Amino acid sequence: MTYDRLVCANCAGPVTEGRCRVCRAHRERLEQQGPLGALSPVALLTLVVLLLAAVAFVATHQPA
């Protein structure tokens, strides 16, 4: 989940607006994690599976 969809439990506002100190702290922490930090575990798992499938495909189709 990206942080533009998160709702703060403290002020009930969008985290991207940074209405309270909790929002601002969470937004800053998410920005420090980088682009992969905002991905859901399912999306990360999908990327890993696709990468492994691509490596297996290349490895099996190499001429001997």
N, C-alpha and C positions, 0 to 999 in steps of 0.2 A: 504494500500500500504506500502510496506517495503521501507526503505530509500535507499536500494541498487539500486532502480530503479529511484530515484528522480534525476532530472537535475536542476542544479542551474540556476536561472534567472540572476544572476550577471555575472558568467563566462562561462556559458553554458557547464560546465563539470559535471561529476557525483558527487553527494554530498559525496559519500563514499571516493573519492580521497581527498577531502578537499583542493582544489586548492586555494581558497580565504578565507577571514575571514568570509564571509557569509556562505559558505559551512561548515566550521568548527563549527560555532555557531549552525547552524541547525542540524548538525550531533550530536553534544553534547546534544542538547535539546531532540532529538529523543531517544538517549541512556538513558537519565534520566527518560523518561516516562515509561520505562520497556517494557516487551514483548507485552502487550496488547495495548500500545500506538501506535504501528506501524500497527495495524490491521485497516482495513477499517470499516466504520460504518455498511456496509452490513454483513461483517464477524462477527462483534460483535453481531448484531441482530440475526444472524443465531445461534450463540452459545447460546444466551439467550433463543431462541425458543426451541432449542434442550434440554436445561436444564429443561425448564418448561414441555416439553413433557415427559421427563424421570421421573420427580417428579409426574406428573399426572398418568403416567403408574404404578408406584410403589404404589401410593395411592389407585388406583382403584383395584389393584390385591392383597391387603393384606387380609388375612383371618380375619373374624370378631371374 
